[in-house]
Amino acid sequence: MRNVPWRKWRNRRKAERVATDDLVAATDRLNLDVTLDPQRSYAGVGAASDVSQEASASATTLVESAGNERTAVTALQPDDIRVLDIDSARSDNDTMIQCRRRVLHIPRDTIPDDVAAPWLVQPLLRESYITLSYAWGETKEDGSHLTETIRCDGALLRITSNLHGALLRIRNMMHVERRISIEPVWIDALCIEQDDIEERNVQVQNMGHVYQSSSQVIVWLGETDNETNPGLPAFVHKLDSVCAAYGQHELNQDHAERQRLLGHKSPFTKHDNHCMVRLLDRPWFSRRWVIQEAYHKAPYHRLMCIDKTLITGDRFERALLDLQCVVHAPALERAEQQQKSLLQNLQLYGRARCSDPRDYIYALVSISMERKSMAVDYGISAEELYLSFARNNLAGMPSVIYKASHRGSLTGR
C-alpha cells in the first residue's frame, strides 16, 4: 500500500467499528426504533430509518412487474447497494427462481484509492458478495424481450431469458454443485431501480467500486448445444480440460516465451481456433459495460461460465493466447497502469456496444481520470450530454461523438 501505512489504516478502521458497535448496543438497550449499520460511522445522535418506495415497472426496462404486483424497495444511501439472496430449488425440475433483495453497505474508505490489490482488504467488508456480468441484449418497447418470470421479494418480475439462464446456473453452482460459495449476488438489472433516475445516477457513478469490492465476478456467456452451435459443446469441454491442466508457471509466461516453448505442440487444433472465434462472437465480448468490469477486477477473480463449464479468467486468457486468436474484444483487454482521460477512452473503445447512447460516455467514467469530477445524469438526453461534454473537451471531441453515435446497430448492453 502506498502513502497509507497498512497498520495505521487498519487500526483506524477497527476503532471506528468499535465505536459504532457501542452506539448500536446503546440503542438496543433503549429499545429505540431505528436501524443502524454496524459498518457505518454516525456523527452525533440518531440514525436514519429504512425508507421504502414502490418499485416502478416499465416495458422499456429490463425488469418489470408481472400483472399488478408491486414490491416495496428500501431506498439506498450513497454507499449502499442491493444484493440478492437466491433460494435453493424446491425440486430437481424447479425453474422458478426465488430470491430476496436486501441492502449491503460498502463504504468507500474500506478500500483506499491507492491500494494496488483491493481483494487483499476484502475481508474488512461486513459481508462478501458476487457480481454477475452478462449481456443485457436488445430491449423492445413492448417488453416482448422479457420472456421469463422470477419471484423476487414475493412479487413476480419479468426478465430476459439470458438473465434467467444465468440465475439458474448460479443457483445450481451454489446449492447443488457447491462450486461457488453461497453469497449474495449483485445484478445491475435487479439491484438498481432502473426507473428511479436519482438512484440510477448514483449507482452507475459507483459501479466501478461495486465491482472492485466484490469477492468475484461471474461472467455468464450463455448455453451451448449441438443443434444451434455444432461442435461448440465438445470444444468447450476440451477448453475446460486444457485450462485445468495449466500450471502456475504457464500462466505467468509471457506470450513470446510461451510460443517458443510450445513450438508446434499446441494442445489446440485449427478447428479449435474456429470454435473459439465463434465463442468470442457472443454479445458479452463486445459489451461496453464489461470494460470497467475487466479494469476493476483481476482475471483470476473472474469466472467465465459457459453452460456448465467454469473457467477462471486468467486461464481463459492463456488458452486464447495458445489458440493464437486475433480478436479485438474490449472485455479481454488488460487494464493499463496509467489511467487515461475519458476522451482517450472514447477513442480507444469506439467499437464497444451499448443500447443507451448515453452509455457511450457513462460506461467509461469509472475507468477514466474524470471519474470523480464528472457526474452521471440520466435525466438529460444523449444530445445534451454530448454537447456538454464537447464544450469541456472541445479539441477532437465532435469527431469522436459522431463516430460513437453513427456506427450502426451497436446494441446490447
C-alpha positions, -999 to 999 in steps of 0.1 A, spaced: 0 0 0 15 33 -10 13 65 11 -11 49 37 6 28 63 -13 -5 65 -12 -9 103 -24 27 109 -52 24 85 -63 -10 99 -63 3 135 -84 34 124 -110 11 108 -111 -11 139 -116 19 162 -145 31 140 -162 -3 141 -158 -5 179 -173 30 183 -202 22 160 -209 -12 177 -211 7 210 -238 30 195 -257 0 182 -257 -16 216 -268 16 233 -298 19 210 -307 -17 217 -308 -11 254 -330 20 249 -353 0 226 -351 27 200 -369 20 168 -340 28 145 -318 8 121 -281 13 124 -255 -1 101 -226 -16 121 -202 -7 94 -211 30 92 -198 59 113 -225 81 127 -219 117 137 -239 129 167 -270 110 179 -296 92 158 -298 73 126 -320 72 95 -348 46 95 -354 24 65 -373 43 38 -394 22 14 -407 31 -20 -426 12 -47 -406 -5 -74 -418 11 -107 -425 -10 -137 -419 -2 -174 -420 -20 -206 -388 -3 -217 -367 -15 -187 -352 -50 -183 -373 -58 -153 -410 -52 -148 -437 -65 -125 -459 -92 -139 -496 -83 -136 -504 -57 -109 -480 -69 -82 -457 -44 -65 -430 -48 -40 -416 -23 -15 -379 -14 -21 -357 0 6 -341 33 -5 -303 34 -9 -278 57 8 -248 68 -14 -226 39 -3 -253 12 -3 -261 -14 -28 -288 -40 -31 -279 -77 -33 -299 -108 -40 -301 -139 -18 -310 -167 -41 -330 -196 -26 -323 -232 -34 -346 -251 -58 -376 -268 -43 -372 -298 -67 -350 -311 -95 -373 -296 -121 -379 -263 -104 -372 -235 -129 -388 -207 -108 -361 -185 -93 -370 -173 -58 -349 -145 -44 -349 -117 -19 -333 -83 -21 -316 -66 8 -292 -36 14 -255 -40 18 -232 -12 29 -198 -9 11 -181 23 24 -156 38 1 -130 42 28 -129 4 31 -106 2 1 -83 33 -2 -77 47 -37 -40 37 -37 -45 0 -29 -30 -19 -58 -48 -51 -49 -82 -43 -34 -91 -80 -30 -65 -82 -2 -86 -60 20 -119 -76 10 -124 -94 44 -128 -60 61 -162 -57 45 -191 -67 66 -202 -94 41 -187 -106 8 -208 -107 -24 -206 -118 -60 -213 -97 -91 -228 -110 -123 -216 -99 -157 -238 -107 -187 -252 -93 -219 -285 -75 -215 -294 -80 -251 -316 -57 -272 -346 -42 -254 -380 -37 -271 -406 -10 -262 -434 -35 -260 -415 -56 -234 -415 -87 -256 -378 -93 -248 -389 -101 -212 -398 -138 -217 -391 -153 -183 -406 -148 -148 -390 -150 -114 -403 -143 -79 -384 -116 -61 -394 -103 -27 -427 -122 -31 -436 -104 -64 -434 -117 -99 -408 -100 -121 -403 -105 -159 -367 -108 -171 -348 -119 -202 -341 -155 -210 -304 -149 -208 -306 -135 -173 -329 -163 -163 -304 -189 -176 -276 -171 -156 -297 -172 -124 -305 -209 -128 -268 -217 -133 -257 -197 -103 -284 -213 -81 -272 -247 -92 -235 -239 -86 -242 -226 -51 -268 -250 -37 -262 -283 -57 -227 -285 -71 -211 -263 -44 -187 -249 -70 -190 -214 -56 -197 -202 -21 -233 -193 -11 -231 -155 -12 -255 -127 -21 -253 -117 -58 -253 -82 -73 -270 -79 -107 -275 -44 -121 -309 -50 -137 -324 -64 -104 -305 -45 -78 -308 -10 -93 -343 6 -97 -339 14 -134 -368 39 -134 -355 58 -104 -333 83 -121 -317 96 -90 -308 62 -77 -296 51 -111 -273 81 -114 -257 73 -80 -254 36 -86 -238 39 -121 -214 65 -107 -203 40 -81 -204 9 -103 -166 6 -105 -165 5 -67 -192 -22 -67 -171 -45 -89 -139 -37 -71 -154 -46 -37 -169 -79 -48 -153 -112 -40 -155 -124 -76 -173 -117 -109 -192 -144 -126 -193 -139 -164 -223 -156 -180 -216 -164 -216 -247 -185 -222 -255 -221 -230 -242 -243 -258 -259 -271 -278 -250 -290 -309 -282 -280 -327 -275 -243 -328 -237 -245 -322 -224 -276 -339 -191 -288 -323 -191 -260 -297 -200 -282 -267 -171 -306 -275 -147 -276 -278 -158 -261 -245 -153 -295 -228 -117 -296 -243 -111 -260 -234 -121 -268 -198 -96 -297 -197 -67 -278 -211 -73 -248 -188 -75 -270 -158 -41 -285 -167 -23 -252 -168 3 -248 -141 11 -215 -124 44 -212 -142 25 -215 -176 0 -187 -165 30 -164 -157 48 -169 -190 47 -140 -214 33 -147 -249 67 -149 -267 82 -173 -242 51 -194 -242 51 -198 -280 88 -207 -280 82 -235 -255 51 -248 -273 67 -249 -307 43 -270 -328 29 -288 -299 -1 -266 -292 -29 -285 -274 -54 -269 -298 -61 -276 -335 -72 -253 -363 -108 -264 -358 -105 -254 -321 -94 -219 -333 -126 -216 -354 -147 -227 -324 -131 -201 -302 -138 -174 -327 -175 -184 -327 -174 -183 -289 -159 -148 -289 -186 -137 -312 -211 -139 -284 -225 -105 -273 -207 -103 -240 -173 -98 -255 -183 -66 -273 -203 -51 -244 -193 -16 -235 -200 -21 -198 -177 -51 -193 -147 -28 -199 -149 -14 -164 -156 -49 -150 -123 -61 -165 -105 -29 -153 -116 -32 -117 -111 -70 -112 -81 -92 -117 -85 -120 -143 -83 -148 -116 -112 -132 -98 -134 -136 -129 -152 -169 -135 -161 -175 -172 -193 -196 -171 -201 -213 -204 -231 -236 -199 -219 -259 -171 -182 -251 -176 -165 -227 -152 -130 -214 -161 -111 -186 -143 -103 -155 -164 -65 -159 -163 -67 -195 -176 -92 -185 -203 -69 -157 -215 -39 -181 -216 -59 -205 -238 -68 -176 -260 -31 -169 -265 -23 -205 -271 -51 -206 -298 -34 -175 -314 -68 -159 -320 -66 -124 -333 -96 -107 -317 -105 -72 -306 -127 -78 -276 -128 -49 -251 -136 -74 -223 -103 -92 -228 -80 -61 -229 -57 -58 -199 -61 -26 -180 -30 -3 -182 -14 11 -150 -17 46 -164 -52 59 -163 -65 76 -194 -88 106 -199 -124 100 -209 -117 114 -243 -88 89 -248 -111 60 -237 -138 71 -261 -113 68 -289 -99 35 -276 -132 17 -271 -151 32 -300 -165 -1 -312 -177 -14 -278 -215 -17 -278 -244 -4 -256 -281 1 -261 -285 35 -244 -265 62 -264 -257 80 -231 -237 49 -220 -211 55 -247 -198 80 -222 -212 68 -188 -199 32 -192 -163 46 -193 -165 71 -165 -152 48 -137 -120 39 -156 -112 75 -166 -94 103 -149 -127 122 -147 -144 95 -126 -147 119 -96 -154 151 -114 -180 140 -140 -215 133 -127 -237 107 -142 -271 121 -151 -298 100 -169 -322 129 -166 -306 145 -196 -308 134 -233 -279 120 -252 -277 152 -273 -274 173 -241 -247 150 -227 -227 151 -259 -229 189 -263 -220 194 -226 -190 170 -229 -179 186 -262 -178 221 -246 -155 208 -219 -134 187 -243 -135 207 -275 -104 195 -292 -112 164 -312 -145 157 -294 -170 162 -322 -155 135 -344 -154 111 -315 -191 116 -307 -200 114 -343 -182 81 -347 -197 67 -315 -233 76 -324 -231 65 -361 -216 31 -360 -249 14 -368 -266 -11 -346 -243 -10 -316 -268 -26 -293 -266 -50 -264 -257 -37 -230 
